[in-house]
Amino acid sequence: MATMANSTQGDEVTANPAQGWRVARVPNQAPYRTRAGRLAVPVWLTHDGVFIADTALVLDSRDIESLHSVFEIMLAAGDLGAAAPSDVPP
C-alpha cells in the first residue's frame, strides 16, 4: 500500500509507518465520482501508527492532470523519488 507522509512541524519525513502523519489508500476500495463529478480516493489518516480517520482525497480534473504529469515525469526517470520539485508542474 502506498503512503504519503508530511509534516508541518519540522519533523523529518520517514518511511516508518509508526512515525508521523500518514495518508494511505484504503485497500479494496476503488476511487469513485462525487455528485459534483470530482474523483474521490478513499484514504486512511494515521498519526504515529494510530488510526485517526477514514476520509477521501477529492480531486478535480486539473488536480488529476497535474498529478498525472508528475507521475509520468517520475516514472520516466525510473525512480519515483527522482523528480526534483522544479520538475513538478503547478
Buried (B, 14 or more C-beta within 10 A) or exposed (E): EEEEBEEEEEEEEEEEBEBBBBBBBBEEEEEEEEEEEBBBBBBBEBEEEEEEEEBBBEBEEEEEEBEEEBEEBBEEEEEEEEBEEEEEEE
